[in-house]
Amino acid sequence: MAIPIKSPQDTEKMRIACRVASHVLERTGSLIQPGITTGEVDRAAASFMREADARSAFLNYRGFPGNICISVNEEVVHGIGGSRRIQYGDIVKLDIGVVVNGWVGDTATTIPVGVIDPHVQRLLTVTEDALALAITFATEGRRLGDMCSAIEDEIVANGYSVVREFVGHGVGRKLHEEPQVPNYGRKGTGPRLKAGMVLAIEPMVNMGVGGVKILSDGWTVVTADGKPSAHFEHSVLITKGPPEILTWREKTLSR
């Protein structure tokens, strides 16, 4: 299936949707503190979306029941807001997807709650740095596999494991478009990147083994060994020049 190429007009609409996603993520992230429930965070995020004349890209997507994905500690992705109370020392993954005028913005971060274990903080730092590295490969003419292998090489070199069952993706009018963007691969393989493509690049990195399992709710993905996992994501536009991070945020929530 062909990879969608956004026109200049499409790209401007993507910028708007991605700015909203980033703003909602920042506002939602500011609520993360000990004692708040994941359900309260989810409902607040929905309110922030309504204020921005946006709707959740996740709610009811293939039956998903949450407005956002909120995943704690060993939960990798697709966590559902509920009665769980966030604790001091947790790490909380917020994955925000919004739809604005028919276009999707998608972004994620991992937030430490207070002072966390330094080994876990290193996991967050390495994962976010791997995302930054991957974005440098998001240039016209590069092979997609160059980016994917760079993520894997960086993660493995630091002693961690990439999640292979869940991957990044193209994004635009739909939440998931071509191509898939794995966090592993081989240099020199895959499609060539072209200006106008928008990729949701999202390293999902486990402190221990790379294996995962899905809980009985049918959605929440957790590490197979119960060790922590980190997740960061940006929607990135391929241009004729340097890559453009459409979900860029001024405020860093992870460090």
ChimeraX attribute file (.defattr): number of C-alpha atoms within 10 A of each C-alpha:
attribute: neighborCount
match mode: 1-to-1
recipient: residues
	/A:1	6
	/A:2	8
	/A:3	17
	/A:4	17
	/A:5	15
	/A:6	19
	/A:7	12
	/A:8	10
	/A:9	8
	/A:10	14
	/A:11	19
	/A:12	13
	/A:13	21
	/A:14	28
	/A:15	21
	/A:16	18
	/A:17	27
	/A:18	29
	/A:19	20
	/A:20	26
	/A:21	32
	/A:22	24
	/A:23	19
	/A:24	25
	/A:25	26
	/A:26	19
	/A:27	13
	/A:28	20
	/A:29	20
	/A:30	12
	/A:31	13
	/A:32	21
	/A:33	19
	/A:34	14
	/A:35	11
	/A:36	15
	/A:37	17
	/A:38	23
	/A:39	19
	/A:40	16
	/A:41	22
	/A:42	22
	/A:43	17
	/A:44	17
	/A:45	23
	/A:46	22
	/A:47	17
	/A:48	20
	/A:49	24
	/A:50	12
	/A:51	11
	/A:52	16
	/A:53	13
	/A:54	23
	/A:55	21
	/A:56	22
	/A:57	22
	/A:58	22
	/A:59	17
	/A:60	11
	/A:61	12
	/A:62	7
	/A:63	9
	/A:64	16
	/A:65	15
	/A:66	22
	/A:67	28
	/A:68	28
	/A:69	25
	/A:70	26
	/A:71	26
	/A:72	24
	/A:73	20
	/A:74	22
	/A:75	27
	/A:76	29
	/A:77	24
	/A:78	22
	/A:79	25
	/A:80	21
	/A:81	20
	/A:82	15
	/A:83	11
	/A:84	14
	/A:85	15
	/A:86	18
	/A:87	17
	/A:88	14
	/A:89	16
	/A:90	21
	/A:91	29
	/A:92	28
	/A:93	27
	/A:94	29
	/A:95	24
	/A:96	29
	/A:97	28
	/A:98	31
	/A:99	26
	/A:100	22
	/A:101	14
	/A:102	15
	/A:103	22
	/A:104	28
	/A:105	31
	/A:106	32
	/A:107	26
	/A:108	26
	/A:109	23
	/A:110	27
	/A:111	25
	/A:112	22
	/A:113	17
	/A:114	14
	/A:115	12
	/A:116	13
	/A:117	12
	/A:118	9
	/A:119	10
	/A:120	20
	/A:121	18
	/A:122	14
	/A:123	22
	/A:124	27
	/A:125	15
	/A:126	19
	/A:127	29
	/A:128	24
	/A:129	17
	/A:130	23
	/A:131	23
	/A:132	16
	/A:133	15
	/A:134	22
	/A:135	23
	/A:136	12
	/A:137	21
	/A:138	29
	/A:139	23
	/A:140	18
	/A:141	14
	/A:142	18
	/A:143	20
	/A:144	24
	/A:145	22
	/A:146	20
	/A:147	29
	/A:148	24
	/A:149	20
	/A:150	21
	/A:151	27
	/A:152	24
	/A:153	16
	/A:154	20
	/A:155	25
	/A:156	12
	/A:157	9
	/A:158	14
	/A:159	12
	/A:160	20
	/A:161	22
	/A:162	28
	/A:163	22
	/A:164	15
	/A:165	13
	/A:166	18
	/A:167	17
	/A:168	23
	/A:169	19
	/A:170	23
	/A:171	26
	/A:172	27
	/A:173	19
	/A:174	14
	/A:175	19
	/A:176	16
	/A:177	19
	/A:178	18
	/A:179	21
	/A:180	17
	/A:181	22
	/A:182	25
	/A:183	30
	/A:184	21
	/A:185	19
	/A:186	15
	/A:187	15
	/A:188	14
	/A:189	15
	/A:190	17
	/A:191	14
	/A:192	14
	/A:193	20
	/A:194	20
	/A:195	18
	/A:196	20
	/A:197	24
	/A:198	31
	/A:199	29
	/A:200	29
	/A:201	30
	/A:202	28
	/A:203	32
	/A:204	28
	/A:205	31
	/A:206	31
	/A:207	24
	/A:208	17
	/A:209	16
	/A:210	18
	/A:211	15
	/A:212	20
	/A:213	16
	/A:214	16
	/A:215	12
	/A:216	8
	/A:217	9
	/A:218	10
	/A:219	17
	/A:220	18
	/A:221	21
	/A:222	25
	/A:223	24
	/A:224	16
	/A:225	15
	/A:226	15
	/A:227	16
	/A:228	21
	/A:229	32
	/A:230	31
	/A:231	25
	/A:232	25
	/A:233	25
	/A:234	26
	/A:235	29
	/A:236	26
	/A:237	28
	/A:238	24
	/A:239	17
	/A:240	12
	/A:241	10
	/A:242	14
	/A:243	18
	/A:244	17
	/A:245	19
	/A:246	26
	/A:247	27
	/A:248	17
	/A:249	15
	/A:250	8
	/A:251	7
	/A:252	10
	/A:253	14
	/A:254	18
	/A:255	12
